[in-house]
Amino acid sequence: MNILKHLQEEYHTKGIVYLAEHVCENPTQLKTLFDIYLKGDQTMQRRAAWALGHAAEIQPSLFKKYYPVLIEQLNKSGQHQSIYRCAFKCMEETELPEKYLSQVFDLSLRYLSSEFYEAAVRAFAIAVAARCAKPYPELSNELKLVLNTLIQESQSPAIKVRVRNAIKYLSPKAAL
């Protein structure tokens, strides 16, 4: 399949989901989709990001080796919000490699605390931060403080729900 051509011609949910399923069945094509996500024009980057988000839901194990790329995207400023949203969505769906945990946690805190980012980016950042913090009581406590401050400010419904869910998830009784 010509992935770039598909992204240009099939920009609708059904076409994006089909592409995501295709790259999960043909993992060598995942690299092509990531190349478009990283180097395509802004329109193609957004479309590739959408497909990558769906692919991460379908087969999260394929994304472990792309953590450095996702982190690099989160460290770049001035990109379209969909690039950040995709990176966090992929991280939310995949198992977090231990060696990237502190870096991902710091990035998540930065994004969830900033009102510059759209609600979806911040909501995914909250979920990723909670997954990073869960095994570490000191990080869980730090995140709970940030989340409790965040919920007291005027927030969108998506942020409020993610904050409540994260606080519940971080409680000692919640399962990993």
N, C-alpha and C positions, 0 to 999 in steps of 0.2 A: 504494500500500500504506500502511496505517496502521501506522507503525513502532512506536509505543507499544503499540498493541493486540497486535501481533505479539510484542513482547517479553513482554507479560503472559501470553499464551496459549501461546507456543511456546518454552518454556524447556527446550530439550534441544539436543544437538549438531546434529542435522539441521536444526532450526528456526533456530538461530543461524547456521549456515553458509549456509542459504538466504537469510537476511536480509543477510549480508555480501555474497553474490553479487549480490543485488538492489541494494544501495546502490552497488556498483561499476559496475553496468550503468546506474544512474540517479544520477549524482554529485550532483544537486541534493538528493537525499534523505540524502546523507552529512551535510549540515549538521543535519538533523533528528536524526540519530543522535548527533551531537556535542552538540547541545543537551540531549538526555536524559542523556548522559554527564556533562555539566557541571551541569545544574540539576534532574535528576530526583531522586526519593527514592532512598535508598541502594540498595534492591533493584534499581530500574530502572537506576541508574548502573552497578552491577556487571554487569547483563545487557548494557547498551550497550557496556561496556568489552570484554566477551567478543566481541561482534560486531565491534567496531572492530579488535580484534587479528586476527581472521580476514580482515577486509577489507584490512588493511595487507599481509597475505601475498599476497592475490589481486592487488591493484593499488596498489602502494606509491606511485606517482606522485601519487595523489590526496591524499596526506597532507602534502605539502611546505608547503602554505599553512596547515596547522594546527600548525606547530611552536610558534608563540607560545602557543597554547592548551595544548599538551602540556607546555611548560616551566612555564607558570603552574600547572598541576595538580601538577607535581613540587615547586613551591615552597610549596604549601599543606600544612600539617601536619594531622594528625588525621583523614585520610581513610582509607577502607577500602583495604587492600593491593591490591585488584584495580585501583583507579584508577592507582596507581603502576606496577603491572605492565603495564597496557595502554599507558601513556605510553611506557615503555621498549621494549615490544614493537613499537609503531608506529615508534619511532625506529630500532630495530634493522633493520627491514624497509625503511626509506626512505633515500634519499640525504640525507646531512647537509648542510644549507645552511651555507656557510662562516661567515656572520655569527652563527650560533648555536653554533658549535663550542666556544668556550671555556666558555660558560655550560653547555652540555650535558655537557662533560667534567667540570666542577666538580660538577655535580649527580650525575653517575654515580659519581664518587669518593666523594661523601658517602653515597650509598645503598649502594654495595658494601662500604663500610667499617663500616657500622652493623649490629650484630646484631639491632636492633629490627625490621628488615624481614625478611619471609619469604624463603626461599631463592630462589623464582622471581623476585622483584623484584630481588634482588641478582645473580642469574645474568644477567638481561637487562641490568642496569646494567654488568656486566663486559663484555659483548659491545659495548654502545654505547661505553663508554670506550675499548675497544680500537680501534674504528672511528674514533673522534675522534683518537686518539693516533698511529695508523699513519703518517700523512704527516710527522709531526714527531718526529725522533729524541729531542729532550729530553723531550717528553711521553711517548714510548714508554718511555724509561728510568725516568721517574717512576712510570709505571703498573706497570712490571715490579717495581719495589721494593715497591710496595703489594701487588701480587698474590703475590709471594714471601713476604711477611709473612703474608698472608691464608691461604695454603695450609699454612703451618706450624701454624696454629691448627686446632682441631677444627671441621671444616666438613661440610656435607651433601655427598652424592655430586654433586648438581647443581652446587654451587659448585666443587668440585674439578675437575670436567670442564671447566667454563667457564674456570677459571683456566688449566688446562693448554692449552686451545685458544687462549686469548687470548695466552699467552706464545709459543706456536708462531706465531700469526698476526703477532705483533709482531717476530718475528725478521727480519733483513734479507732473507732468501731468500723469504719468503712474499709472494705476489702480493696486490695491492690488490683 
